[in-house]
Amino acid sequence: TYSSYICKVLKQVHPEKGISRRAMSIMNSFVNDSFERLANEAIKLARYNTRSTLTSREIQTAVRLLLPGELAKHAISEGTKAVTKYTSSS
């Protein structure tokens, strides 16, 4: 589950707030659904380009296709930052 990550983000944004079990269950389902949709779209893109490996490019394109406007821009920015951090630490 993504519960611990959802809690961390909630505490960053609203340190004084909590979340009920029901709300956490709904958020967890939302994150799982979003992940599945993005992964499926990225797989379609990779197959279309006859690639057997998913790269950050397919993920980024899937994000652009599935998320609206500013949310997509923010997601791409955060994703790029995470990939840069990961590659610099390896």
Protein Blocks (a to p, Z undefined) as FASTA:
>chain_A
ZZlmmmmmmmmmmmmbccdfklmmmmmmmmmmmmmmmmmmmmmmmmmnopabdcfklmmm
mmmmmpgcjlmmmmmmmmmmmmmmmmmmZZ
